[in-house]
Amino acid sequence: MLTRIDHIGIACHDLDTTVEFYRATYGFEVFHTEVNEEQGVREAMLKINDTSDGGASYLQLLEPIREDSAVGKWLAKNGEGVHHIAFGTADVDGDAAAVRDKGVRVLYDEPRRGSMGSRITFLHPKDCHGVLTELVTSAPVEAPEH
């Protein structure tokens, strides 16, 4: 069962400049950064708030590191802006199977590694009223180191 909006993915040409805009304009701070070679992106997660299910909601800023990455191709065609919406779930496998059974195309046969160790899959935008939709199971939260 989907429990929250996990994040909104925003494609950008320059990650550092975009991060600075969201910091200066809205006060959002970077919670996590990483390079995802498989997805071909450099990303920053800006935490917006905690959620009642123990997760959080984020803005995910995505800068392609390769022109042939999915985000790179999308950015070349559409320009900067909202790329996708992601819903949090405790069971990405089960929820992906449930929506597949309802006729929605799931883009990955098996979930892949996403931001911060999460497990993700995407739903075809043509089956979701033009919106690229991601399902996310967050990685278990580790206790802070002291």
Accessible surface in RSA format (square Angstrom, percent):
REM  Atomic radii and reference values for relative SASA: ProtOr
REM  Chains: A
REM  Algorithm: Lee & Richards
REM  Probe-radius: 1.40
REM  Slices: 20
REM RES _ NUM      All-atoms   Total-Side   Main-Chain    Non-polar    All polar
REM                ABS   REL    ABS   REL    ABS   REL    ABS   REL    ABS   REL
RES MET A   1   170.59  88.3 137.84  91.2  32.75  78.0 108.79  92.5  61.80  81.9
RES LEU A   2    78.26  43.6  58.55  41.9  19.72  49.6  58.69  41.2  19.58  52.7
RES THR A   3    61.65  43.8  28.24  28.6  33.41  79.6  33.72  45.3  27.93  42.2
RES ARG A   4    35.79  15.0  19.40   9.9  16.39  39.0  21.66  29.6  14.12   8.6
RES ILE A   5    81.96  46.6  76.58  57.1   5.37  13.0  76.58  55.1   5.37  14.6
RES ASP A   6     6.47   4.5   6.47   6.4   0.00   0.0   0.00   0.0   6.47   6.5
RES HIS A   7     4.84   2.6   4.60   3.2   0.24   0.6   4.84   5.0   0.00   0.0
RES ILE A   8    44.07  25.1  44.07  32.8   0.00   0.0  44.07  31.7   0.00   0.0
RES GLY A   9     0.00   0.0   0.00   N/A   0.00   0.0   0.00   0.0   0.00   0.0
RES ILE A  10    19.29  11.0  19.29  14.4   0.00   0.0  19.29  13.9   0.00   0.0
RES ALA A  11     0.19   0.2   0.00   0.0   0.19   0.4   0.00   0.0   0.19   0.5
RES CYS A  12     1.41   1.1   1.41   1.6   0.00   0.0   1.41   3.6   0.00   0.0
RES HIS A  13   114.36  62.5  97.38  67.7  16.99  43.5  67.69  69.8  46.67  54.3
RES ASP A  14    65.75  46.1  65.25  64.9   0.51   1.2  23.32  54.9  42.44  42.3
RES LEU A  15     3.77   2.1   3.75   2.7   0.02   0.1   3.75   2.6   0.02   0.1
RES ASP A  16    91.84  64.3  84.68  84.3   7.15  16.9  32.15  75.7  59.69  59.5
RES THR A  17    89.40  63.6  83.00  84.1   6.39  15.2  66.11  88.8  23.29  35.2
RES THR A  18    20.10  14.3  17.42  17.7   2.68   6.4  13.48  18.1   6.62  10.0
RES VAL A  19    27.62  18.2  27.62  25.0   0.00   0.0  27.62  24.0   0.00   0.0
RES GLU A  20    81.73  46.9  81.38  61.6   0.35   0.8  49.37  95.5  32.36  26.4
RES PHE A  21    98.58  49.3  91.72  56.8   6.86  17.9  98.15  59.5   0.44   1.3
RES TYR A  22    33.74  15.8  33.74  19.2   0.00   0.0   9.78   7.3  23.96  29.5
RES ARG A  23    97.80  41.1  95.01  48.4   2.78   6.6  27.63  37.8  70.17  42.5
RES ALA A  24    67.48  62.0  33.88  52.3  33.60  76.4  37.82  53.3  29.66  78.6
RES THR A  25    72.11  51.3  39.93  40.5  32.19  76.7  35.95  48.3  36.16  54.7
RES TYR A  26   122.29  57.1  92.07  52.4  30.23  78.7  63.65  47.8  58.64  72.3
RES GLY A  27    49.90  61.5   0.00   N/A  49.90  61.5  28.28  77.6  21.62  48.4
RES PHE A  28    52.41  26.2  49.40  30.6   3.00   7.8  52.07  31.6   0.34   1.0
RES GLU A  29   107.31  61.6 100.50  76.0   6.81  16.2  55.99 108.3  51.32  41.9
RES VAL A  30    61.46  40.4  35.17  31.8  26.28  63.3  35.17  30.6  26.28  71.3
RES PHE A  31   109.36  54.7  78.72  48.8  30.65  79.7  84.65  51.3  24.71  70.7
RES HIS A  32    53.49  29.2  47.11  32.7   6.38  16.3  34.20  35.2  19.29  22.4
RES THR A  33    80.96  57.6  63.81  64.7  17.15  40.9  31.40  42.2  49.57  74.9
RES GLU A  34    28.10  16.1  15.65  11.8  12.44  29.6  26.44  51.1   1.66   1.4
RES VAL A  35    74.97  49.3  50.72  45.9  24.25  58.4  50.72  44.1  24.25  65.8
RES ASN A  36     9.07   6.3   6.52   6.3   2.54   6.1   2.67   6.4   6.40   6.2
RES GLU A  37   117.24  67.3 109.92  83.2   7.32  17.4  59.74 115.6  57.50  46.9
RES GLU A  38   101.95  58.5  69.32  52.4  32.63  77.7  48.19  93.2  53.77  43.9
RES GLN A  39    36.96  20.7  29.83  21.8   7.13  17.0  14.87  31.6  22.09  16.8
RES GLY A  40     0.00   0.0   0.00   N/A   0.00   0.0   0.00   0.0   0.00   0.0
RES VAL A  41     3.52   2.3   3.52   3.2   0.00   0.0   3.52   3.1   0.00   0.0
RES ARG A  42    75.87  31.9  75.87  38.7   0.00   0.0  27.53  37.6  48.34  29.3
RES GLU A  43     3.47   2.0   3.47   2.6   0.00   0.0   0.00   0.0   3.47   2.8
RES ALA A  44     0.35   0.3   0.35   0.5   0.00   0.0   0.35   0.5   0.00   0.0
RES MET A  45     2.13   1.1   2.13   1.4   0.00   0.0   2.13   1.8   0.00   0.0
RES LEU A  46     0.04   0.0   0.04   0.0   0.00   0.0   0.04   0.0   0.00   0.0
RES LYS A  47    68.55  33.4  55.97  34.3  12.58  30.0  25.19  22.7  43.36  46.2
RES ILE A  48    70.47  40.1  44.96  33.5  25.51  61.5  45.22  32.6  25.25  68.5
RES ASN A  49    75.06  51.8  66.63  64.4   8.43  20.3  35.74  86.0  39.32  38.0
RES ASP A  50    98.13  68.7  81.27  80.9  16.86  39.9  30.70  72.2  67.43  67.3
RES THR A  51    30.33  21.6  13.96  14.2  16.37  39.0  21.65  29.1   8.68  13.1
RES SER A  52   129.69 109.6  81.42 108.7  48.28 111.2  58.74 125.1  70.95  99.4
RES ASP A  53    69.29  48.5  29.47  29.3  39.81  94.1  36.28  85.4  33.00  32.9
RES GLY A  54    62.85  77.5   0.00   N/A  62.85  77.5  39.54 108.5  23.32  52.2
RES GLY A  55    18.53  22.9   0.00   N/A  18.53  22.9  15.38  42.2   3.15   7.0
RES ALA A  56     6.63   6.1   4.41   6.8   2.21   5.0   4.41   6.2   2.21   5.9
RES SER A  57    20.02  16.9  20.02  26.7   0.00   0.0  12.38  26.4   7.64  10.7
RES TYR A  58    22.39  10.5  18.99  10.8   3.40   8.8   5.60   4.2  16.79  20.7
RES LEU A  59    24.22  13.5  24.22  17.3   0.00   0.0  24.22  17.0   0.00   0.0
RES GLN A  60    12.02   6.7  12.02   8.8   0.00   0.0   0.00   0.0  12.02   9.1
RES LEU A  61     0.00   0.0   0.00   0.0   0.00   0.0   0.00   0.0   0.00   0.0
RES LEU A  62     7.33   4.1   7.33   5.2   0.00   0.0   7.33   5.1   0.00   0.0
RES GLU A  63    32.60  18.7  32.60  24.7   0.00   0.0   3.61   7.0  28.98  23.7
RES PRO A  64    30.35  22.1  15.94  14.5  14.42  52.4  15.94  13.2  14.42  89.6
RES ILE A  65    69.69  39.7  34.61  25.8  35.08  84.5  42.48  30.6  27.21  73.8
RES ARG A  66    96.88  40.7  88.21  45.0   8.67  20.7  60.03  82.0  36.85  22.3
RES GLU A  67   162.93  93.5 148.06 112.0  14.87  35.4  63.79 123.4  99.14  80.9
RES ASP A  68    95.82  67.1  80.15  79.8  15.67  37.0  37.62  88.5  58.20  58.0
RES SER A  69     4.12   3.5   0.00   0.0   4.12   9.5   4.12   8.8   0.00   0.0
RES ALA A  70    71.13  65.4  55.95  86.3  15.18  34.5  61.43  86.5   9.71  25.7
RES VAL A  71    10.41   6.9  10.41   9.4   0.00   0.0  10.41   9.0   0.00   0.0
RES GLY A  72     6.73   8.3   0.00   N/A   6.73   8.3   1.97   5.4   4.75  10.6
RES LYS A  73   128.36  62.6 119.78  73.5   8.57  20.4  70.92  63.8  57.44  61.2
RES TRP A  74    67.20  27.0  61.82  29.9   5.37  12.6  48.96  26.1  18.24  29.6
RES LEU A  75     8.25   4.6   5.92   4.2   2.33   5.8   5.92   4.2   2.33   6.3
RES ALA A  76    92.35  84.9  50.32  77.7  42.03  95.6  61.83  87.1  30.52  80.8
RES LYS A  77   176.64  86.2 140.43  86.2  36.20  86.2  92.37  83.1  84.27  89.8
RES ASN A  78    76.88  53.0  41.89  40.5  34.99  84.3  16.02  38.6  60.86  58.8
RES GLY A  79    26.34  32.5   0.00   N/A  26.34  32.5  23.91  65.6   2.43   5.4
RES GLU A  80    98.93  56.8  68.41  51.8  30.52  72.7  21.48  41.5  77.45  63.2
RES GLY A  81    25.10  31.0   0.00   N/A  25.10  31.0  24.99  68.6   0.11   0.3
RES VAL A  82    99.48  65.5  81.42  73.7  18.05  43.5  81.42  70.7  18.05  49.0
RES HIS A  83    19.05  10.4  10.26   7.1   8.79  22.5   7.27   7.5  11.78  13.7
RES HIS A  84     5.39   2.9   3.88   2.7   1.51   3.9   5.36   5.5   0.03   0.0
RES ILE A  85    36.29  20.7  36.14  26.9   0.15   0.4  36.14  26.0   0.15   0.4
RES ALA A  86     0.00   0.0   0.00   0.0   0.00   0.0   0.00   0.0   0.00   0.0
RES PHE A  87    57.57  28.8  57.57  35.7   0.00   0.0  57.57  34.9   0.00   0.0
RES GLY A  88     0.00   0.0   0.00   N/A   0.00   0.0   0.00   0.0   0.00   0.0
RES THR A  89     5.62   4.0   0.00   0.0   5.62  13.4   1.85   2.5   3.77   5.7
RES ALA A  90    92.85  85.4  62.83  97.0  30.02  68.3  71.49 100.7  21.36  56.6
RES ASP A  91    72.51  50.8  68.81  68.5   3.70   8.8  27.99  65.9  44.52  44.4
RES VAL A  92     0.81   0.5   0.01   0.0   0.80   1.9   0.01   0.0   0.80   2.2
RES ASP A  93    61.27  42.9  52.72  52.5   8.55  20.2  33.53  78.9  27.74  27.7
RES GLY A  94    31.22  38.5   0.00   N/A  31.22  38.5  25.58  70.2   5.64  12.6
RES ASP A  95    20.83  14.6  20.59  20.5   0.24   0.6   3.80   8.9  17.03  17.0
RES ALA A  96     6.56   6.0   6.56  10.1   0.00   0.0   6.56   9.2   0.00   0.0
RES ALA A  97    43.27  39.8  42.50  65.6   0.77   1.8  43.09  60.7   0.18   0.5
RES ALA A  98    43.38  39.9  36.88  56.9   6.50  14.8  42.38  59.7   1.00   2.7
RES VAL A  99    32.74  21.5  32.74  29.6   0.00   0.0  32.74  28.4   0.00   0.0
RES ARG A 100   103.68  43.5  93.97  47.9   9.70  23.1  52.18  71.3  51.50  31.2
RES ASP A 101   126.54  88.6  88.52  88.1  38.01  89.9  31.42  73.9  95.12  94.9
RES LYS A 102   167.02  81.5 130.88  80.3  36.14  86.0  87.64  78.9  79.38  84.6
RES GLY A 103    60.63  74.8   0.00   N/A  60.63  74.8  37.53 103.0  23.09  51.7
RES VAL A 104    29.76  19.6  28.05  25.4   1.71   4.1  28.43  24.7   1.33   3.6
RES ARG A 105   120.57  50.6 115.30  58.8   5.27  12.6  64.77  88.5  55.80  33.8
RES VAL A 106    20.79  13.7   0.91   0.8  19.88  47.9   0.91   0.8  19.88  53.9
RES LEU A 107    82.74  46.1  52.42  37.5  30.32  76.2  55.81  39.2  26.94  72.5
RES TYR A 108    29.52  13.8  25.46  14.5   4.06  10.6  17.36  13.0  12.16  15.0
RES ASP A 109   135.76  95.1 112.26 111.7  23.51  55.6  31.65  74.5 104.12 103.8
RES GLU A 110   123.29  70.8 118.18  89.4   5.11  12.2  54.63 105.7  68.66  56.1
RES PRO A 111    23.49  17.1   7.12   6.5  16.37  59.5   7.12   5.9  16.37 101.8
RES ARG A 112    98.09  41.2  90.05  45.9   8.04  19.2  18.92  25.9  79.17  48.0
RES ARG A 113   121.85  51.2 113.15  57.7   8.70  20.7  65.48  89.5  56.38  34.2
RES GLY A 114     2.70   3.3   0.00   N/A   2.70   3.3   2.70   7.4   0.00   0.0
RES SER A 115    11.46   9.7   6.07   8.1   5.39  12.4   5.44  11.6   6.02   8.4
RES MET A 116    57.78  29.9  38.38  25.4  19.40  46.2  41.50  35.3  16.27  21.6
RES GLY A 117    36.92  45.5   0.00   N/A  36.92  45.5  20.88  57.3  16.04  35.9
RES SER A 118     7.76   6.6   6.85   9.1   0.90   2.1   5.16  11.0   2.59   3.6
RES ARG A 119    99.21  41.7  99.21  50.6   0.00   0.0  49.82  68.1  49.39  29.9
RES ILE A 120     7.76   4.4   7.76   5.8   0.00   0.0   7.76   5.6   0.00   0.0
RES THR A 121     0.97   0.7   0.97   1.0   0.00   0.0   0.97   1.3   0.00   0.0
RES PHE A 122    21.41  10.7  21.41  13.3   0.00   0.0  21.41  13.0   0.00   0.0
RES LEU A 123     9.85   5.5   9.85   7.1   0.00   0.0   9.85   6.9   0.00   0.0
RES HIS A 124    39.26  21.5  39.26  27.3   0.00   0.0  14.96  15.4  24.30  28.3
RES PRO A 125    39.05  28.5  39.05  35.6   0.00   0.0  39.05  32.2   0.00   0.0
RES LYS A 126   167.24  81.6 136.39  83.7  30.85  73.5  84.15  75.7  83.09  88.5
RES ASP A 127    45.41  31.8  20.66  20.6  24.75  58.5  10.89  25.6  34.52  34.4
RES CYS A 128    25.57  19.3  15.79  17.6   9.79  23.0  12.36  31.3  13.22  14.2
RES HIS A 129   184.63 100.9 149.80 104.1  34.84  89.1 107.38 110.7  77.25  89.9
RES GLY A 130    63.59  78.4   0.00   N/A  63.59  78.4  30.51  83.7  33.08  74.1
RES VAL A 131    68.98  45.4  66.01  59.8   2.97   7.2  68.98  59.9   0.00   0.0
RES LEU A 132    33.36  18.6  29.89  21.4   3.47   8.7  29.89  21.0   3.47   9.3
RES THR A 133    10.30   7.3  10.30  10.4   0.00   0.0   5.89   7.9   4.41   6.7
RES GLU A 134     6.87   3.9   6.87   5.2   0.00   0.0   0.00   0.0   6.87   5.6
RES LEU A 135     1.46   0.8   1.46   1.0   0.00   0.0   1.46   1.0   0.00   0.0
RES VAL A 136     4.80   3.2   4.80   4.3   0.00   0.0   4.80   4.2   0.00   0.0
RES THR A 137    26.64  18.9  25.92  26.3   0.72   1.7  25.92  34.8   0.72   1.1
RES SER A 138    53.80  45.5  37.91  50.6  15.89  36.6  29.07  61.9  24.74  34.7
RES ALA A 139    33.44  30.7  20.39  31.5  13.05  29.7  24.08  33.9   9.35  24.8
RES PRO A 140   122.74  89.5 102.17  93.1  20.57  74.8 114.25  94.3   8.48  52.7
RES VAL A 141   136.66  89.9 103.19  93.4  33.47  80.7 107.88  93.7  28.78  78.1
RES GLU A 142   151.99  87.3 131.27  99.3  20.72  49.3  49.67  96.1 102.32  83.5
RES ALA A 143    88.22  81.1  61.69  95.2  26.53  60.3  67.81  95.5  20.40  54.0
RES PRO A 144   104.71  76.3  87.92  80.1  16.80  61.1  99.02  81.8   5.69  35.4
RES GLU A 145   173.71  99.7 140.75 106.5  32.96  78.5  60.66 117.3 113.05  92.3
RES HIS A 146   215.27 117.7 134.51  93.5  80.76 206.6 128.20 132.1  87.07 101.3
END  Absolute sums over single chains surface
CHAIN  1 A     8382.0       6446.2       1935.8       4826.7       3555.3
END  Absolute sums over all chains
TOTAL          8382.0       6446.2       1935.8       4826.7       3555.3
